Amino acid sequence: MEKLVELHIPNIIGSEKAAIDKAAAIAREMGFSDDRVEDLKTAVSEACINAIEHGNKFDLNSKVGITLVTEETALKVTIHDEGDGIDPEKIPKTREESNGFPKRRGYGIFLIRNLVNEMTFASEPGKGNDVKMIIHLENKRKEIAN
């Protein structure tokens, strides 16, 4: 049975913890392994921090919306900001290096892409940005494959 949970957090670094805690609680309730819950927590954290910093540009009058939808074999997470948008094609797909050393920042999208099963961006001028993530429940996925 599908379940929908929505919450909004203030546009302040640190407030992403409420979204992380809610996503982790739902994932545990669905039967996700501890490792996959940790993957989810990191992905949600990175997406929320990006929304606060890059989407809403630290504007205290803006909020970040989080939507969690449970399905039989997956958890869908959408992080929404109120920003102007970004061209997804301009977001690096790999980690760039500088002088032979990795950059200290910019791992967020890289991490999200590598921790969830699917990730997409949606942006509508004047209406904000969405980062949509899907993380599959491993044991359910294996049952379907057999």
Secondary structure per residue as TSV (DSSP state, phi and psi in degrees):
chain	resnum	aa	ss	phi	psi
A	1	M	-	360.0	128.7
A	2	E	-	-71.7	139.8
A	3	K	E	-130.2	138.1
A	4	L	E	-119.2	130.0
A	5	V	E	-128.9	131.3
A	6	E	E	-125.2	141.5
A	7	L	E	-148.3	159.7
A	8	H	E	-126.0	139.3
A	9	I	E	-121.4	152.1
A	10	P	E	-64.3	157.1
A	11	N	S	-84.9	58.9
A	12	I	S	-133.3	129.4
A	13	I	T	-57.2	132.1
A	14	G	T	110.7	-28.9
A	15	S	T	-72.9	-15.6
A	16	E	H	-62.9	-17.9
A	17	K	H	-60.7	-33.1
A	18	A	H	-64.2	-41.1
A	19	A	H	-67.7	-41.1
A	20	I	H	-61.3	-47.3
A	21	D	H	-62.3	-42.4
A	22	K	H	-67.0	-45.2
A	23	A	H	-61.5	-42.4
A	24	A	H	-64.6	-41.7
A	25	A	H	-62.3	-43.6
A	26	I	H	-65.3	-43.9
A	27	A	H	-61.5	-42.4
A	28	R	H	-63.5	-42.0
A	29	E	H	-61.5	-33.0
A	30	M	H	-77.4	-16.0
A	31	G	T	101.2	16.6
A	32	F	-	-63.8	146.0
A	33	S	-	-68.0	160.5
A	34	D	H	-57.7	-40.2
A	35	D	H	-62.3	-43.1
A	36	R	H	-70.3	-32.8
A	37	V	H	-63.7	-41.6
A	38	E	H	-65.2	-39.1
A	39	D	H	-59.0	-47.2
A	40	L	H	-61.0	-45.2
A	41	K	H	-59.0	-42.9
A	42	T	H	-65.8	-44.3
A	43	A	H	-62.9	-43.6
A	44	V	H	-65.1	-42.5
A	45	S	H	-58.9	-50.5
A	46	E	H	-61.6	-42.7
A	47	A	H	-66.2	-40.4
A	48	C	H	-66.4	-44.3
A	49	I	H	-63.6	-40.3
A	50	N	H	-62.4	-40.6
A	51	A	I	-63.2	-43.4
A	52	I	I	-64.2	-49.7
A	53	E	I	-80.3	-53.5
A	54	H	I	-91.2	-37.8
A	55	G	I	-76.3	-60.2
A	56	N	S	-88.7	-6.2
A	57	K	T	51.8	42.0
A	58	F	T	62.5	16.8
A	59	D	-	-69.2	115.4
A	60	L	T	-68.0	-13.4
A	61	N	T	-86.8	-4.3
A	62	S	-	-100.3	159.8
A	63	K	E	-128.9	165.2
A	64	V	E	-115.1	128.5
A	65	G	E	-101.3	140.9
A	66	I	E	-126.2	127.9
A	67	T	E	-120.3	129.1
A	68	L	E	-120.2	125.2
A	69	V	E	-124.3	121.4
A	70	T	E	-91.4	140.3
A	71	E	-	-126.7	175.3
A	72	E	S	-59.0	-39.3
A	73	T	S	-120.7	9.0
A	74	A	E	-158.6	160.5
A	75	L	E	-117.4	125.3
A	76	K	E	-103.2	130.5
A	77	V	E	-126.0	129.9
A	78	T	E	-121.7	128.7
A	79	I	E	-110.0	122.0
A	80	H	E	-116.7	131.7
A	81	D	E	-117.6	171.4
A	82	E	-	-104.3	18.7
A	83	G	S	-77.4	-179.4
A	84	D	-	-77.3	-19.6
A	85	G	-	107.1	162.4
A	86	I	-	-140.0	145.4
A	87	D	-	-75.9	112.8
A	88	P	G	-56.2	-26.4
A	89	E	G	-67.6	-20.5
A	90	K	G	-87.8	-5.7
A	91	I	S	-84.1	124.1
A	92	P	-	-59.4	140.4
A	93	K	S	-91.0	-16.6
A	94	T	S	-131.8	167.2
A	95	R	-	-78.4	125.5
A	96	E	-	-89.9	149.9
A	97	E	E	-112.2	155.3
A	98	S	E	-128.9	119.6
A	99	N	T	55.9	34.3
A	100	G	T	82.4	-3.1
A	101	F	E	-117.5	142.7
A	102	P	E	-63.3	146.7
A	103	K	-	-63.1	152.9
A	104	R	S	-81.2	-19.4
A	105	R	S	-125.5	168.7
A	106	G	-	94.9	16.9
A	107	Y	-	-86.9	-11.6
A	108	G	H	-53.5	-58.7
A	109	I	H	-65.2	-39.3
A	110	F	H	-57.4	-47.4
A	111	L	H	-63.0	-48.4
A	112	I	H	-56.9	-49.3
A	113	R	H	-57.4	-32.2
A	114	N	H	-93.4	-6.6
A	115	L	H	-106.2	-22.3
A	116	V	S	-111.9	167.0
A	117	N	S	-79.5	-33.1
A	118	E	E	-143.4	144.7
A	119	M	E	-146.9	132.6
A	120	T	E	-137.1	159.9
A	121	F	E	-113.7	145.8
A	122	A	E	-139.0	136.0
A	123	S	E	-141.2	135.6
A	124	E	E	-132.9	116.9
A	125	P	T	-50.1	131.3
A	126	G	T	80.4	-7.2
A	127	K	T	-121.6	-3.5
A	128	G	E	99.6	-168.5
A	129	N	E	-128.6	148.3
A	130	D	E	-125.5	135.0
A	131	V	E	-108.4	119.0
A	132	K	E	-109.6	128.1
A	133	M	E	-127.2	143.8
A	134	I	E	-127.4	129.7
A	135	I	E	-123.6	126.4
A	136	H	E	-87.1	147.4
A	137	L	-	-82.0	109.4
A	138	E	H	-55.0	-50.3
A	139	N	H	-65.7	-31.0
A	140	K	H	-70.5	-40.2
A	141	R	H	-62.6	-41.7
A	142	K	H	-65.0	-38.9
A	143	E	H	-62.0	-38.6
A	144	I	H	-68.3	-37.7
A	145	A	H	-67.5	-26.8
A	146	N	-	-82.3	360.0
